[in-house]
Every structure is written in C-alpha cells, then in structure tokens.
Amino acid sequence: MNVFISKNIPSQAVELLKNNGFEIDINSDDKNLSQEELIAACKQHDFLLNIGHANLDSHFFSSCPNLKGIALASVGYDHVDINAATRAGVAVSNTPDVLSEATADIAFLLLLAVSRKAFGRAREIPAGEWKDFSFLHELGIDLSGKTLGIYGLGRIGYELARKAKAAFNMNIIYYNRSKNPKAEKDLDAKYVNFDDLLTKSDAISVHTNLSPETEFRFNKDVFKRMKSSAIFINTARGKIHNEKDLIEALETHEIWGAGLDVTDPEPMSKDNPLLNMTNVCVLPHIGSATIETRTKMATLAANNLIAAAKGKQMPQVVNKEVYG
C-alpha cells in the first residue's frame, strides 16, 4: 500500500506508517497544493493523508480512481464532498477530540487579549507610541462575573466554558441543536435560544461546524442584536461570520471587540482593516498548533489508514455508509 501525504507531518506518524508496510510519498515542499496538483499526486496512490483544505469534490474523486481511503488531519471536513466520496467507495476519516483543549486555549487567549486590547496596545511599542502614562488611554474591560455565550457547545466549547468559569467565574449560556447535560451539571450552563444568546452575552465564542445552516450566521443583522459592549470570538471556520459585516459592526461600535483564529479568506490580506483595530486580535489559524496536539492528530490519521489497509473500518470514519 502507498500513501501520499500532502504536507510534512511529525516524524512519529511517518515512522508508524512505514512500520506498518506503507510506501510513503510526501509533499516535502510543504506548499499548498491546488486541486489539480493534488489529483496528479494521488492518481497512483491507494491512500491520502491530507493536511489543509484543498477542495475534495466529485471531480477529485472521479480523477483518483485508485484511492481507497482519505485520512484528514483535522476535525472539520466541510471541504470534502462526503457523498461523492461514498459513491466512489472512499472512506474518509477525521481527527475529533484530540485538539479540543488546544483550540479552547486559543479561544481563551483571544477572549482575554481582546478584553484588554492586548494586540493593539503591544503595537504601540515598536511604533514609538508608548509615551507618558495616560489614565484613560485605550482601556479594556473586565471579564470577571460576565456572561459567556457559546455558539455550539461541543467538546471545544465545553473546554472554553470550563476555563472561563474557573478563571473568571463567568456565567455560561449556550445555543445548540440539542442540550448538553454535562455542561449544565458541571458548569451550571444555561441553554438559551439564539436571540437570548445574542442579547444576554457579554462575549460570544463560536464552536460549531461550517454547514449551510451556519455559513455567515453572524452577519450584519446578528451583530446589531448583540450588546454594544460584547466581544465576538471565532476559532471554528471563517465563513461562519461575514467579515465585511464584522468590520462594519466594529467600526460603528455595534460590538466592542473581536478575536479571530479563522478568517475568510485564509490567509488574510495584510491590508485587512481588522489588523489595525486596537480592539481586535487576529491569529493565523493556530488553534491546534502545539507539538503535542499536532503529533496526536497525525498519529490518529495514520492509525485510520493502517486500519483501512488491513481491511478494517477506520476508527474515526465520517462516512460509515461506505462500508455497506
């Protein structure tokens, strides 16, 4: 069996594949591959371990008839046409659970950084703008005792809520497709409707999958319904918020600040006005970027491929129906 790995991954995962009989071909340049480049690389391979968000659609699957399985080193799979994969008989797996804490850490970092205008204040130093002490210059806001609203209270949202509750005794409210009894028991989290989430939250953090239902869910009308003192955090997918509307909401003070680890598009343009706002913190999609977490993700992806090569069901398969 041979596998194409679309970007460099930790050596532990590479060795795991080699020790299980895989012949390995890696995109060692580590550059983003276009769909056609990925197709050219995958045509003669049995498996793909995919890093990144190249579009894996019906054209991709019809162009790679030898593929038997794809292991994504990510939780999200919105860039994959799962129905097309199933029709082509290709099992697709992801990496849930292992990055929950790391991503929640980034959401927590952004929440705290935005509340204190940390990125904007830090830029004053190299710009030579750190002058005499000013009692009222660019003040932040306290988080202690405030209300944190979670849009999508799954594993990552739970970890953020737990940290916010422990560090700042924040009140937790959430909006989900279904209730989360564990969060309600452990964190005294309150289930609310979407409108209450917007009007009662001092900060809203997004932790949901990108879908037709959630795409651009946070738009002009939604930002207008939030508190003018509210903070918006997104570490999920950039297309869940409308970036143009977010910029307008910040410029017109409809909301107080924003923290983003995901943007639309990615990478963000260096000229984006969000980067110059003192009440905004933007990171380059580093939610899972720790040595430990990326190693776990790559190892989980490798183990999914090893199972597939042995004729077994991938442990984290997304399209179970492919097994009939």
C-alpha positions in Angstrom: 0.0 0.0 0.0 1.2 3.5 -0.7 0.1 6.8 0.7 0.5 10.4 -0.4 0.9 12.9 2.5 0.0 16.4 1.3 2.3 18.3 3.8 5.0 17.5 6.3 3.8 15.8 9.4 5.6 14.8 12.7 8.1 12.0 12.2 6.4 9.7 14.7 3.4 9.4 12.4 5.6 8.8 9.3 7.5 6.0 11.1 4.2 4.5 12.3 3.1 4.2 8.6 6.5 2.8 7.5 6.5 0.2 10.2 3.1 -0.9 9.0 4.2 -1.5 5.5 3.3 1.7 3.8 5.3 3.2 0.9 5.3 7.0 1.6 5.4 9.9 -0.8 5.4 13.4 1.0 4.9 16.9 -0.4 8.1 17.9 1.4 8.0 21.4 0.0 5.1 22.0 2.4 3.4 24.3 0.0 -0.4 24.4 -0.5 -1.3 22.2 -3.4 -4.0 23.2 -5.9 -6.7 20.6 -6.6 -5.1 19.6 -9.9 -1.7 19.2 -8.2 -3.3 17.0 -5.5 -5.1 15.0 -8.2 -1.8 14.5 -10.1 -0.2 13.3 -6.9 -3.0 11.0 -5.8 -3.8 9.2 -9.1 -1.4 6.4 -8.4 -1.8 6.2 -4.7 -4.0 3.9 -2.5 -4.4 6.4 0.3 -4.2 10.2 1.0 -3.3 11.7 4.4 -4.5 15.2 3.8 -3.3 18.4 5.5 -5.2 21.6 4.6 -8.4 22.4 2.9 -8.0 21.6 -0.8 -11.4 21.0 -2.4 -12.1 17.3 -2.5 -15.2 17.2 -4.7 -16.7 14.8 -7.2 -14.1 15.9 -9.8 -11.3 15.0 -7.4 -12.8 11.5 -6.6 -13.5 10.7 -10.3 -10.0 11.7 -11.2 -8.4 9.4 -8.5 -10.0 6.0 -9.1 -7.3 4.1 -7.1 -7.9 5.9 -3.8 -9.3 3.6 -1.1 -9.2 6.0 1.8 -8.5 9.5 3.0 -7.4 10.4 6.5 -7.9 14.1 7.3 -5.6 15.6 9.9 -8.5 17.9 11.0 -11.8 17.8 12.7 -13.7 19.7 10.0 -14.5 18.1 6.7 -16.5 20.8 5.0 -14.0 20.9 2.1 -14.9 17.2 1.3 -17.9 16.1 -0.7 -18.8 13.2 1.5 -21.5 11.9 -0.8 -19.0 11.9 -3.7 -16.5 10.0 -1.6 -19.1 7.4 -0.6 -20.2 6.9 -4.2 -16.5 6.4 -5.1 -16.1 3.9 -2.3 -13.6 6.0 -0.5 -13.7 6.0 3.3 -12.9 9.4 4.9 -11.8 9.9 8.5 -11.1 13.0 10.7 -9.4 13.7 14.0 -12.0 14.6 16.6 -11.3 15.0 20.3 -7.5 15.4 20.3 -7.5 19.1 19.6 -10.3 20.3 21.9 -8.1 21.6 24.7 -5.6 23.3 22.4 -8.3 25.1 20.4 -10.1 26.1 23.5 -6.8 27.6 24.8 -6.7 29.8 21.7 -10.3 30.9 22.2 -9.5 31.7 25.8 -6.3 33.6 24.8 -8.3 35.7 22.3 -11.0 36.4 24.8 -8.5 37.7 27.3 -6.4 39.5 24.7 -9.4 41.3 23.2 -10.8 42.3 26.6 -7.5 44.1 27.3 -6.8 45.3 23.8 -3.5 43.5 24.1 -2.5 43.3 20.4 -3.3 46.9 19.7 -1.5 48.1 22.9 1.5 46.0 22.0 1.8 47.6 18.6 2.2 51.0 20.2 5.7 49.9 21.4 7.5 49.3 18.1 5.6 52.3 16.6 7.1 54.6 19.2 3.7 55.5 20.6 4.3 54.4 24.2 4.5 57.8 25.8 3.7 59.1 29.2 1.2 57.3 31.4 -2.4 58.1 30.5 -5.1 57.2 33.0 -7.9 56.8 30.3 -6.0 55.6 27.2 -7.5 52.6 25.4 -9.0 50.9 28.5 -10.0 47.3 28.4 -12.9 45.6 30.1 -13.2 43.1 32.9 -14.3 39.5 32.3 -14.9 38.5 35.9 -18.6 37.7 36.5 -19.6 38.5 33.0 -21.7 36.2 30.7 -20.0 34.0 28.1 -22.3 32.7 25.3 -21.2 29.6 23.5 -22.5 29.0 19.9 -22.1 25.2 19.6 -21.3 23.7 23.0 -19.5 20.6 22.0 -16.1 19.4 23.2 -14.2 22.6 22.4 -16.9 24.9 23.6 -17.1 22.9 26.8 -13.3 23.3 27.4 -13.5 27.0 26.8 -16.5 27.3 29.2 -14.7 25.3 31.8 -11.7 27.6 31.7 -13.8 30.8 31.7 -15.8 29.5 34.7 -12.7 28.6 36.6 -10.6 31.7 35.8 -13.2 34.5 35.8 -16.3 32.9 37.3 -18.2 33.7 34.1 -21.8 32.7 33.7 -22.2 30.3 30.9 -25.1 30.3 28.4 -25.2 28.3 25.2 -27.1 27.7 22.0 -27.0 24.2 20.5 -29.1 21.9 18.3 -29.5 19.9 21.5 -28.9 20.4 25.2 -25.6 19.5 26.8 -26.4 17.9 30.2 -22.7 17.6 31.2 -22.1 21.3 30.8 -25.3 22.1 32.6 -24.3 19.8 35.5 -20.6 20.7 35.7 -20.7 24.4 34.8 -24.3 25.4 35.6 -24.5 26.3 31.9 -28.0 27.5 30.7 -29.5 26.5 27.4 -31.0 29.6 25.6 -32.5 30.4 22.2 -30.4 32.2 19.6 -31.8 35.6 20.3 -31.2 35.3 24.0 -27.6 34.2 23.3 -27.1 37.5 21.3 -28.8 39.9 23.7 -27.5 38.4 27.0 -23.9 37.5 26.3 -21.0 39.8 27.1 -18.9 37.6 24.9 -19.9 35.1 22.3 -17.5 32.3 21.2 -18.2 30.2 18.1 -17.5 26.4 18.2 -19.7 24.8 15.5 -19.1 23.1 12.2 -19.4 25.0 9.0 -22.6 24.0 7.2 -25.3 25.6 5.0 -27.1 26.4 8.3 -24.1 28.1 9.9 -22.5 29.8 6.9 -22.4 33.6 7.5 -24.7 33.0 10.5 -23.0 36.0 12.2 -23.9 38.8 9.9 -25.0 42.5 10.0 -28.4 41.7 11.5 -26.9 39.5 14.1 -24.2 41.9 15.2 -26.8 44.6 15.6 -28.7 42.4 18.1 -25.6 41.9 20.3 -24.6 44.1 23.1 -22.5 47.2 22.1 -20.1 46.0 24.9 -19.9 42.5 23.6 -16.8 40.6 22.3 -17.1 38.2 19.3 -14.7 35.2 19.2 -14.4 32.7 16.2 -12.0 29.8 16.3 -14.2 27.5 14.2 -14.4 28.5 10.5 -14.0 31.9 8.9 -17.2 31.6 6.8 -19.4 31.4 9.9 -19.1 35.2 10.2 -19.4 37.7 7.4 -16.2 39.6 7.6 -17.4 42.7 5.8 -20.3 42.9 8.3 -18.0 42.3 11.2 -15.7 45.1 10.2 -18.7 47.5 9.9 -20.0 46.4 13.3 -16.7 47.2 14.9 -16.3 50.5 13.1 -19.7 51.6 14.1 -19.3 50.3 17.7 -22.2 47.9 17.4 -20.0 45.4 19.2 -16.9 46.2 21.4 -14.3 43.9 20.0 -13.4 40.7 18.2 -10.9 37.8 18.3 -10.3 35.6 15.3 -8.2 32.5 14.7 -10.1 31.9 11.4 -10.8 34.3 8.6 -12.4 34.4 5.1 -10.3 34.0 3.1 -7.3 32.4 4.6 -4.6 33.7 4.6 -5.9 37.1 5.4 -4.7 40.1 3.4 -2.0 42.1 5.2 -4.1 45.2 4.3 -7.3 44.0 6.1 -8.6 46.8 8.3 -9.2 44.4 11.2 -5.4 44.2 11.7 -5.2 47.9 12.6 -8.1 48.0 15.1 -7.0 48.2 18.7 -10.0 46.2 19.9 -9.3 43.2 17.5 -6.9 40.3 17.8 -6.3 38.1 14.8 -4.2 34.9 14.8 -3.2 32.8 11.7 -5.3 29.7 12.4 -3.2 28.2 15.1 -5.9 26.5 17.2 -4.3 23.1 17.2 -0.7 24.3 16.7 1.1 22.7 19.6 3.7 19.9 19.3 1.6 17.5 21.4 -1.7 18.1 19.6 -0.3 18.1 16.0 1.5 14.8 16.8 -1.7 13.3 18.2 -3.6 14.4 15.1 -1.1 13.0 12.6 -0.9 9.7 14.6 -4.7 9.4 14.7 -4.8 9.9 10.9 -2.0 7.3 10.4 -3.9 4.8 12.5 -7.0 5.3 10.5 -5.0 4.5 7.3 -3.5 1.4 8.9 -6.9 0.1 9.8 -8.1 0.7 6.3 -5.1 -1.0 4.8 -5.9 -4.1 6.9 -9.4 -4.2 5.6 -10.9 -2.8 8.8 -13.2 0.1 9.4 -11.4 3.4 10.1 -12.0 4.2 13.8 -12.8 7.8 13.1 -14.6 7.3 9.8 -17.0 10.1 8.7 -19.0 8.2 6.1 -19.7 4.8 7.7 -22.1 4.0 4.9 -19.2 3.4 2.6 -18.8 0.0 4.4 -22.2 -1.0 3.4 
